[in-house]
Amino acid sequence: MNILIADDHVLMQAALAGTVAMIAPQARVTRVGDFPAAQAAAAGQDLILADLVMPGASPIEGITALRAAAPTTPLLVVTGTEEDAMLLTLLGLGISGFVPKSVSGPVLEAAIRLVMAGGIYLPPRLAALAMARGEMPAPPAAAPMVPPPARPEPPGPRLELTPRQRAVLRAIGDGLNTKEIATLLAISPATVKSHTATIFDLLGASNRAHAVAIARARALI
């Protein structure tokens, strides 16, 4: 796989490259620091991870040009910007979603896995707003091959989770830790850990991010 990382902060480039290395160890990663360089390198990529604010263009102009340079390549924007109007405008360009830079590592990993599988990742707040406005985009027409997960997904289309397990899984997908999930659901941390272990077994997941990716691919959450 060829993966392009575009961010004007070297530390963020390194963080994204580290996450990519966990998901796709054999991927060829190209790093750039501005919109013109990203546009020049976009052709032939299987996935693009791009900041929204970089030198060379305004956010909308830069992403528009980047989308035009690689119209069928999944493009996930990793940004610190949370301006709803701008983000909703960019959704109309057919990008694969947004990941706030404030999210935890497992959430970032899950988002990248979802996009690599042909899905769209949006923070819950933005997803709700897009759906309310009827602006939820369809998944991209083309998606790269996904590297095999650490453990195979279990066969069988009739996987059932209890309501409590689904609630725990949704909270994991939102990036909450064990104590936060316990507080949210009014249960003990030990119960959360028990549900989490059961979810991993049912899904055949190796970690939280893998469980969320599988669950979203199967429309379980």
N, C-alpha and C positions, 0 to 999 in steps of 0.2 A: 504494500500500500504506500501511496504518496500522501503525506499530510503536511499542510501549510499552517504555520503558526505566525500570526501577524499581531504584534503588540510592541509599542514603543518603550516598554519597560523590560529590561533584560531579566530581572528577577521573575516577572510574570511569564515571560517566554520559557524560562527554565522550569517553572512550576507546571505549566501546561505540557511541556515536553516530558516531564517526569510522569505525569498522569497518562499520557499517550503511551509511554514505554511500558507501563503496567498492563495496558489494554492490548496493545499491538507491538510486541517487542521487536518484530522484524520490520516495522514501518520505516520508510525513509522520510525524515522530518526536515523541512526547510523552515528557517526562521527569518522573518523580516521585521522591520520596525516602522514602516510608514505605508500609506495607501498606494503610492505609485509602485513601490517594490512588490507589494502584495498583488496588485493587478498584473504586473509583469510575470509573476511566478504562478498565477492561478491556473493556467492551462495545464491539464494533465494531472491535477491533484484529485485524490479520492475523497478528501475531507479538508475543509478550511475552518480554522478556529481564529476568529478575528476580533480585535478590540474595536470599540465603536469610536473612540476619540484618539486619532493618530495624526501625525503631520501629513500634509499633502492634500487634504480635502476636508470638507465638513463631514459630519457623520453620515448624513443622508446621501450626499454626493459620493463619498468614498465607498459606502456599501453598495450603492446603485451601480457604480462602475465595476466593483469587484464581482457583483452578481452577474453583470453583463459579460465579464471576462471568463466566467465559468458558470454558465447558466444552469447546468444540471448537477453541479457538485454540491453536496450538502454543506451548508454554511451555517456554523453556530457562532453567534456573537457572544463573547465573554466580556462583560462590561460592568463598570461601576455606575453607569448612568441609569436612572430610574424614572425618566420622563415618559409618562404613559403615552402622550400624544405622539412623540417621536418613535417610540418602540412599536406602537400600533401601525404607524405609517410604514415602518420598515418591514413589518410582517407581510404587507402587501407585495413585497418584492419576491416572495417565495423562499425566504431564508428558513432555516431549520430551527429557529428559536433563539432564546437568550438565556444565558447563565450569569447571575450576578457574581461579581468577583468576591463577594462576602460569603459565598456558600462554603460548606466544608468540603474536604477532599473527596469523601465518598459520594456526595451529591454531584460534584463535578464529574467524577468517573461515571456515575450512572447516567448523567445527561449525555456525555459523549457516546457511551455505549448505545443509548436509545437512538441518537441521531445516526450512528453508524449502521444501525439496524433498519434505517429508513423512517424513523419516527420524528416527532417534533417535540422539543422540550421548552416549556414555558414555566416560569415561577407561578405558583398557585394564584397569586393576586392578578397577574397579567392574563393568565388563562381564563379566569372568571370574567374579567373585563372584556376580553376578546369574544368570548362566547355570548355574553350579554349583548354585545353590539353586532353579533352575527359575522364577526371578522376572523373566526378561527380558520387558519389556513389548512389546506390539504397537505399530506406528506409529499415530499419531493418526488418527481417522476422517476428518478434514478437514484440508486444508493450503492455504495461500495460493498464488497464482500466483507462480512464481519469475521474477525478472528475467532476461533473456537474459544469458549469460556474455559475457565480453569477446571470445571467439572461439567459433564454433559447434563443437559436439561432432561428431566424425566419424561418418558413418553406418556401419551394418554391425554386426550382433550378434555376430560371431565374432572379436572382437578378442582376440589372444593375447599375453600377456607371458611372458617367460622367468622361471624361478624366481628368478634373480638380480634381474631388474627388479621382480618382485613384492616381494622382500625390501627393495629400496631404497624402493619406494613405501610399504610398510608403515612403514618407519622414518621416512619423510617425514611420514606420517600421525600418527606419535607425537610429532612436533615436533622431531626430531633435526636438527642442522645437518650440513653436508657432512663435517666432520672427525669428528663423532660417529658418523655412518653408516660412514665408512671404518674407524674403530676397531671398531665392532660387527661388521662383515662381513669384517674383515681384508683390505681392499682399499685401494688408494690413493685419495686425494681426487680425483685426476684421473679415475679410473675411475668414481667416484660421479657426478662431473659429467657424464661421457659417458652413463652410464645415465639420469641425470635428463633430459638433453636428448632422448634417444631416447624416454623415457616421455612427455614433453611432446608430441613429434611424433605419437606413436601415439594419444594421447588427444585431441589438439587443444587442449591446455591452455595457458593464458597464464602461469600461475605455479604455485607449489607447492600453494597452497590450492585452486586450480581443479582441479588434477590429482587431488588427494585426493577432492574432492567428486564428480568424474566417476567415479573408481574405485569409490567406495562406492555410488554410484547404480547402477552396473553390476555390483555384487557381485564386483569384481575383487580386493578386499582385505577 
